[in-house]
């Protein structure tokens, strides 16, 4: 359709899953050293010019949603003729002292508010007042328009490998809004497409039938994936699940990538396997603070792990190119070496059984339904393919980047919460660090800093086990952490409280943001 682009089934699902309490936006916070432009208006104007010119490379950021009458079809993207940069590039300043506590509180407030569907679904906050003369960019984009990989692309367009190149003129924007179809036009096009769709499906089926080997392979993978999905239907009740409110809190941790490589050398697996084992260990310790016995052999939490299937040719394409893995985390395993072995075995089995293929089939199947039915299918599928939390890991560059002449110090990703969930973990690697971001329901998990400490303990256990296996002298895992005063935590049972106190007593003081 001229002037409009239809959302994919997966992209549309993120719209249908959104409620006043579950906001389907993702993002991240990047902190920078002092900019040569200083702060205030000069920094804002410099970024505004850079964003305006570079948005020509990503037109989706000037598009808004248009809905088909009677909800007969998936919404479409259309150019916003009233696009105004000041609605999307915003300024903010932290109260003194501008440390991690103030930054995390600000992030929690921003991510507690939904995006305005009358406009393009993104915001960037220029955050000033950080301690040490630093500043930050906080990005927030709806998951219907970006996934974890493409969410980084706007930030990438603002970043440079040379501190000087970012201050050079990027060019003048030549964008002009295309005329959008009318509501009647959207309806007629939807009806026309539904009439011709069976013909296209039949044509595709004939083409595939001409390659029986390829067809058999695809059917085998899909059947195996669906069977694997069926085995993971439903998830156990846990302290990190319950009624999801609208308010969010956020915290983060930073770890040396070297620690993960030490574990990989000793025990094998991928960095992502180790990340899942670290999270499993953190959840184990966190359950103790909630009075839950993690040694119960039936204690298992299930994580949804998005896997990008985006190739290099789709680098600047928006939308979601994701497959899903449902990974049972072995939180009942006390031994860290056996814990990572269990994670590796589980993930390898899921990949071998093509679970992601089965998930992709279910998600795309919903796209053949009218919009209203699609929404019902998306919500029903989420209830059936249950999981306790999201764990997503996005690799980043291991060389320095700059924005407006200022060096990027670190970047922390921010995920989202589905209905019934109260905790999500996102990980991003940059310049020799793995940065963990923890988004939680503010009421359900009022002690997010305690969870951060528990994850740090999970890594420490693995590093010490890896060094012991390699014959090295055991020493504490190095970890660089976010500053911030602890929030009040729930009162755990007495044994759990003693265990939590023991862990916190070995925890180093937070550093500056």
URFEN-V928978 format. One record per helix or strand. SS is the DSSP state (h for helix, s for strand). FROM is the first residue (numbers start at 1). TO is the last residue. If there is no record, write none. Layout:
# URFEN-V928978
[[SS:FROM:TO] [SS:FROM:TO]]
This chain:
# URFEN-V928978
[[s:4:6] [h:9:16] [s:25:32] [h:41:57] [h:59:62] [s:63:66] [h:69:71] [s:76:79] [h:85:87] [s:89:93] [h:100:110] [s:122:128] [h:131:133] [s:135:142] [s:146:146] [h:151:158] [s:160:160] [h:165:167] [h:183:209] [h:212:231] [s:241:241] [s:248:256] [h:257:267] [h:271:289] [s:301:308] [h:312:314] [s:319:319] [s:322:329] [h:336:352] [h:355:368] [h:371:384] [s:389:394] [s:402:403] [s:406:414] [s:421:421] [s:423:430] [s:433:441] [h:448:469] [s:479:481] [h:494:505]]
